Amino acid sequence: MMGEFVALIDVIPEDIEVDFEEFVLKLKKVLPDTAVIEHFDIMPVAFGLKKVRLRVRYPEQWGGTDKLESLFGEVEGIQGIEGIAFSKA
């Protein structure tokens, strides 16, 4: 059986006035059933802008964070996506 990875991914919305609960729901919707957002934190970036740091559990065969980043990239209103770290779960 394949294992799982856990990744930390920062997603920066374009808008300062973003509803992060709603924003994270949109991010959850683009993930397949094999991937899950386990936790998230809202963190300041600069000038009132905030980002969400997601902890995502996903299938090991995806490897690094590229697939997650491209899935999250389908969500509108994103300024930046950055894979911070990933490791075996």
Summary of the structure (lengths in Angstrom):
residues: 89
radius of gyration: 12.7
end to end distance: 13.6
largest distance: 46.1
contacts: 243
relative contact order: 0.37
helix: 22%
strand: 48%
